[in-house]
Amino acid sequence: RSFTGVASGATRAALTQHFALQSNAADISAKEGSQETVATMVGMALGMLLARVTMGHPLAIWFSFLSLTVFHMYGKYHCHGC
């Protein structure tokens, strides 16, 4: 496992333990895993839809790429501590 993977796991465990006010870390971890799975599936579905809609339209592809990149960077910058 890479260093970032280990750091990510340790950070996730510390945050889970912090929010486990009633010794329910397992429940919190399971809920987080479920939410991550749903978010990944929704993101993949939207990505496939966007790929189908923009297929054959280079300008639409570039517009989508650039606008989503700007949105991502905005979110990373403004919600760094979220």
Backbone as a ProteinNet text record, in pm:
[ID]
protein_1_A
[PRIMARY]
RSFTGVASGATRAALTQHFALQSNAADISAKEGSQETVATMVGMALGMLLARVTMGHPLAIWFSFLSLTVFHMYGKYHCHGC
[TERTIARY]
84.5	0	88.9	48	126.8	114.2	205	202.2	70.7	22.4	-102.8	-219.6	-216	-322	-322.5	-204.1	-192.8	-237.8	-192.7	-232.2	-382.9	-439.6	-583.6	-660.5	-617.3	-684	-673.6	-555.5	-536.7	-622.6	-629.1	-710.9	-857.6	-902.7	-1042.8	-1075.2	-984.9	-1008.8	-1016.4	-928.4	-930.6	-1059.9	-1103.1	-1228.7	-1348.5	-1349.2	-1459	-1463.8	-1348.5	-1343.6	-1389.2	-1355.4	-1396.9	-1548.7	-1614.1	-1759.2	-1835.3	-1766.6	-1831.5	-1852	-1953.6	-1978.2	-2036.2	-2098.2	-2162.6	-2099.4	-1969	-1895.5	-1957.6	-1997.6	-2060.5	-1974.9	-1844.3	-1752.7	-1783.2	-1822.7	-1853.4	-1974.5	-2075.9	-2194	-2159.1	-2077.4	-2037.8	-1955.4	-1864.5	-1780.6	-1864.4	-1962.9	-2050.3	-2133.7	-2187	-2265.7	-2180.3	-2056.8	-1966	-1934.9	-1914.8	-1887.9	-2006.6	-2127.4	-2247.7	-2263.1	-2240.9	-2252.7	-2148.1	-2027.3	-1921.5	-1956.5	-2014.2	-2054.6	-2162.7	-2262.9	-2370.9	-2316.5	-2229.8	-2172.2	-2090.3	-2015	-1936.4	-2026.9	-2133.3	-2224.8	-2295.4	-2340.2	-2406.6	-2308.6	-2185.4	-2083.7	-2052.3	-2043.8	-2018.3	-2133.9	-2256.5	-2373.2	-2378.7	-2354	-2354.3	-2239.3	-2124.5	-2011.7	-2041.7	-2107.3	-2144.6	-2248.5	-2342.5	-2443.5	-2377.8	-2287	-2217.1	-2134	-2070.4	-1991.3	-2079.9	-2197.8	-2289.1	-2342.2	-2374.7	-2431	-2328	-2203.5	-2100.5	-2024.7	-2055.8	-1984.7	-1992.3	-1876.2	-1871.7	-1878.8	-1878.7	-1885.4	-1764.7	-1651.8	-1529.9	-1545.2	-1620	-1638.3	-1714.3	-1815.8	-1891.7	-1805	-1718.4	-1628.7	-1534	-1472	-1380.1	-1452.9	-1571.2	-1648.4	-1680.5	-1723.6	-1755	-1631.6	-1521.4	-1397.8	-1352.4	-1349.2	-1300.5	-1394.4	-1524.5	-1618.4	-1616.7	-1608.7	-1602.8	-1470.4	-1361.9	-1232.6	-1235.9	-1292.3	-1302.6	-1391.3	-1501.3	-1590.8	-1517.1	-1440.9	-1364.7	-1261.4	-1187.6	-1085.1	-1148.5	-1260.6	-1333.2	-1372.2	-1427.4	-1467	-1349.3	-1239.1	-1120.6	-1064.9	-1068.7	-1014.1	-1102.6	-1233.7	-1324.7	-1371.3	-1363.6	-1408.7	-1292.5	-1173.6	-1057.4	-1074.6	-1137.4	-1155.2	-1290.1	-1371.9	-1505.7	-1499.8
-117.9	0	124	222.6	344.6	427.4	522.5	611.1	687	735.4	811.3	723.1	597	504.9	481.2	466.5	447.4	573.3	689.3	815.1	836	800.9	816	726.1	602.4	509.9	554.9	604.6	651	774	864.2	984.4	948.1	856.8	813.7	748.9	665.4	599.3	701.3	801.5	903.8	985	1021.3	1096.8	1014.2	886.7	798.5	788.2	769.5	759.1	888.4	1002.1	1131.9	1146.6	1101.6	1117.2	1005.2	902.5	789.7	824.9	902.2	950	841.9	742.1	637.4	502	499.8	375.9	302.5	377.1	318.3	340.3	324.6	347.4	253.7	131	35.6	82.2	133.1	183.8	303.8	394.2	512.2	471.8	377.2	330.5	263.5	183.9	117.4	218.8	317.9	421.5	499.1	534.3	607.1	523.8	394.6	306.8	299.8	295	292.3	421.3	533.8	663	676.5	627.2	634.3	549.5	432.1	344.8	410.8	469.7	536.5	655.5	734.3	850	806.7	698.4	647.7	601.1	530.3	480.7	596	695.2	811.3	886.2	904.5	972.7	898.7	766.2	688.1	699.1	693.8	703.9	841	946.3	1080.4	1097.7	1039.1	1044.6	974.4	857.8	785.1	863.6	925.5	1007.4	1126	1193.6	1307.3	1263.4	1147.3	1096.5	1068.4	1014.2	984.1	1112.7	1211.2	1337.1	1416	1414.2	1494.9	1420.8	1293.6	1214.1	1279.6	1301.3	1359	1510.4	1573.3	1719.4	1770.7	1792.3	1831.5	1957.9	2054.2	2177.3	2149	2064.9	2028.8	1949.2	1863.8	1786.1	1880.1	1973.2	2067.5	2157.6	2203	2286.9	2209.8	2085.7	2003.8	1981.9	1946.7	1922.2	2046.7	2158.6	2280.5	2329.1	2323.8	2370.4	2278.6	2148.1	2056.5	2070.2	2097.6	2118.5	2244.8	2353	2476.9	2455.1	2385.7	2356	2273.9	2175.1	2091.2	2173.8	2257.2	2340	2440.7	2498.1	2589.9	2518.2	2398.1	2321.7	2283.3	2244.8	2208.7	2330.1	2445.3	2565.4	2617.4	2620.9	2680.6	2584.4	2457.1	2358.9	2273.9	2330.4	2253.1	2195.4	2269	2221.4	2155.7	2137.9	2081.1	1932.8
0	0	0	-70	-79.2	49.1	62.8	178.5	186.9	72.2	74.8	115.2	75.6	116.6	265.8	322.2	467.4	541	493	556.1	546.3	431.8	413.4	509.9	522.8	614.6	759.2	798	935.7	963.7	866.7	883.6	894.7	808.3	811.6	945.4	996.3	1124.7	1238.1	1234.9	1340.1	1335.7	1215.6	1203.5	1247.5	1209.8	1250.1	1401.9	1463.5	1609	1675.1	1613.9	1668	1669.3	1561.8	1551.7	1621.2	1666	1733.5	1880.3	1907.5	2043.8	2133.6	2073.9	2153.6	2125.4	2100.9	2069.9	1951.7	1850.1	1732.2	1607.2	1621.8	1509.5	1392.7	1421.1	1313.6	1232.9	1299.7	1230.6	1142.8	1196.6	1120.5	999	1018.1	907.4	799.1	838.3	741.2	663.5	733.6	666.8	567.7	607.7	519	395.3	413	299.1	204	258.5	175.4	96.6	163.5	96.5	-12.9	12.7	-87.9	-209.7	-186.6	-296.7	-381.7	-318.8	-391.9	-470.3	-406.7	-475.2	-596.9	-583.5	-695.6	-809.2	-777.1	-880.2	-951.4	-876.5	-937.1	-1026.4	-978.6	-1057.8	-1186.8	-1179.9	-1301.7	-1399.7	-1348.6	-1435.8	-1503.7	-1427.1	-1485.9	-1585.3	-1555.6	-1647.5	-1779	-1771.7	-1894.5	-1974.1	-1904.4	-1971.7	-2041.3	-1971.8	-2030.8	-2151.5	-2142	-2254.7	-2375.4	-2350.2	-2461.3	-2526	-2442.2	-2492.1	-2572.3	-2527.4	-2592.9	-2702.6	-2725.2	-2824.3	-2962.8	-3024.1	-3157.8	-3160.8	-3045.9	-3036.9	-2958.1	-3025.5	-2954.2	-2869.8	-2918.3	-2841.4	-2711	-2718.1	-2598.5	-2501.2	-2554	-2468.5	-2393.2	-2466.2	-2402.2	-2302.5	-2338.1	-2246.6	-2118.7	-2133	-2015.7	-1929.9	-1994.3	-1921.5	-1844.9	-1913.8	-1849.2	-1739.1	-1763.2	-1661	-1538.5	-1559.3	-1445.2	-1369.8	-1442.6	-1377	-1291.1	-1344.5	-1267.4	-1144.5	-1160.9	-1048.7	-942.1	-984.8	-893	-816	-887.1	-823	-726.1	-764.5	-676.3	-546.3	-560.2	-443.5	-356.3	-417.2	-340.2	-265.3	-328.3	-267.2	-153.8	-177.3	-79.7	28.2	4.1	104.1	152.1	159.3	199.3	338.2	426.8	563.4	589.2	486.8	506.2	540
[MASK]
++++++++++++++++++++++++++++++++++++++++++++++++++++++++++++++++++++++++++++++++++

